[in-house]
Amino acid sequence: MRMLSAAAVVVLLTVTAYAQTPNVNLIPELVSKSPEEKEQEAIREKAYKDSLRKIPDAKASSDPWGIVRGAEAPKDAAKAAAPAKKSKTGSSSQ
């Protein structure tokens, strides 16, 4: 009975592991394209490249607060906004 249950456990474990393996076709069939398919693919590729050329370049600033800050914003805003350093001990003496 122990042998039968051990064999059942081994079978169940191997079946689940087998189900997780990918289905890989090592010898794919070579499918050649007809001249019409090649021509249609070339037309699609040309249309795709043309559509990429129509996208404008992003040269404008994408700063939504640029109008509010104005032109005289500090160059290093991180240093200007950084709070004063505090000591680790918490004492007020410096």
N, C-alpha and C positions, 0 to 999 in steps of 0.2 A: 504494500500500500504506500509506503514511503517512496519507493522508486517511481510509482505512478504519479504521485503528487509532485515530486521533484521534476519529473519529465514535463508535467503540465506547466509548471512555473517557468521552466526553460523555454518551452514553446511559446508561452504568452509573452515573455520578454523579447524573444527574437522576432515575433510577429510585429510588435510595436516598433522595434528598431528598423525592421525591413520597410515598414510603411513610411518612415521618415526619409529614406534615401531618395534622391532626386532621379527622375526618369531622364537619363542622358542617352542620346542617340549618338554613338561614336562614328557612325558611317551615314552621314546625311545624304539623301539623294540630291544629285546635282540638278537643279532646275534652271534651264537657260531661258532668257527672256526673248520674246519675239521682237522683231524690229518695231512693231507698233507700240509695244510696251516700253521699249527703250526711248522711243520718240516722246511718248507721254511723260515719262519720268524726266526727260530733259526739259520739257515744257514746264513741268511743275517746279523743277529746280530753278529754272530761270525766273519764274514768277516769285518764288520764295526770295531769291537774292534781290530782285527788284523791290519787293516789299520791305526788305531790311534797309535798303538805301533811302526809303521814304521816311524812316524814323528820324526825327530831328535830334541834333546833338543837344545835350543838357549843359549849356554854357551859363545859364542864369543861376544865380545863387538860390539855394533851397533853404534859406534862413527865414523862417516865418517871423522872427522877432527883429529882423533887420530894420524895419521901418520904425519900430518903437525905440530901439537903442540909438539909432542915428549913426552918423559916420564916425563919430569920435569915441567909439567903444575902445576900451583898453585892449591891447594886443594879447595880453596874457590874463584872461578873465578868471582863470583858475586860481592864480595867485591873489588877485584882488578880492575874490570871494572867500578865500580860505580864512577860517577863524584863527584867533590867536592860540598858540600852543599852551596847554596846561601841563603842569607837572604831574607825574604819576602818583605822587604821594598824597596829593590833594591839599597840600599846604598852600597858603596864599603868599608865602615869601618867595622872592625871586632871586 
